[in-house]
């Protein structure tokens, strides 16, 4: 009997901080795509975001661990932090491919980020290293918008999987803003993450 190919979801980002929207996306992807695991991969230095309000790598890793505690199908992977420098998706996918050569990789991406994929390093190559899974965002069409500078085969691959279910408007920047102004972040992040932010005096 042939060995079943492992199906791994990849959810990358700064996770600054991780919130309930991230967890809902991961759960939806796991159920709808029948994934064995979802890897949460925090970036070291993101190429397309400012880093002035970025919590330390240690703090972001620990918040992810607290958020996913008790779910043995969610895991944190510090592959980009260990590599250091600017975190490029193409490098991460190539490294994961080396580590898991027989696995099927599913890269989970927001519709807003998908519309900018042509700006990513080696975008054309990224498309063929994994299967993209698009998360609808408020204000973006159900049919993902993809820049025509990517070839037609790539655009077709990028439209194959669109998640259904929990479109969530929670944003990490809103959480940081609420913390800075002394407002509650209850029900936006897991309670353990709220307590960690308070104890470490993050985003103040």
PyMOL commands that set and color helices and strands:
alter all, ss='L'
color gray80, all
select helices_A, chain A and resi 20-33+57-68+79-83+89-99+111-114+117-119+123-127+152-158+172-180+191-200
alter helices_A, ss='H'
color red, helices_A
select strands_A, chain A and resi 7-13+37-42+45-46+74-76+86-87+104-110+131-135
alter strands_A, ss='S'
color yellow, strands_A
deselect
rebuild
show_as cartoon
